[in-house]
Amino acid sequence: MKRIVIFASGSGSNAENIIKFFSQTTTTKVTQVLCNNEHAKVFERCKQLKINCLHFNKTEFSTTDMVLNILKNNADFIVLAGFLWKIPQKIIDAFPNKIINIHPALLPKYGGKGMYGMHVHKAVKENKEIETGITIHYVNANYDEGAIIFQAKTALNDEDTKETIAKKIHILEQRHFPSVIEGIILEREMQ
């Protein structure tokens, strides 16, 4: 059985969706959720789902090997689901092409440091884009620059606000993220 550790920073709706999806499979399971925000709603969701959710700080993540050791003991793949910190090189090196992120825009547009959540949707609206979407990609040393695995698009119109754009993106995330993760894991099994 393949093991996934999820990193989250906020409400945890994508984490919950992934946990529920893989609870229905026999090939993969979510073993742990790690969170850098002790006030995040993801802790409540994990408690309800009976999944361990552990808080860590910047030192434990970047300076010591605490988080790395948790990953080595609990993960075959790492999934970033609304996680806002840059992944340290030592974790990237330990899990090459096994760290998967979702971004709420069609990369390479609207990526990079500071481009997350409503910041992305606001920029998309201000630039009068006619479409936006999600990008699922591998994580490398730079924000939102890893190899693209999958993209899904949604049309926009003049009436869309950053809030309605966020809802459209959330629908795409919920629909596609778990199955794309599953596809990556199954593909790796066949190699």
Buried (B, 14 or more C-beta within 10 A) or exposed (E): EBBBBBBBBBBBBBBBBBBEBBEEEEEBBBBBBBBBBEEBBBBEBBEEBEBEBBEBEEEBBBEEBBBBEBBEEBBBBBBBBBBBBBBBEEBBEBBEBBBBBBBBBBBEBBBEEEBBBEEBBBBBBEEEBEEBBBBBBBBBEEBBBBEBBBBBEBEBEEEBEBEBBBEBBBEBBBEBBBEBBBEBBEEEEEE
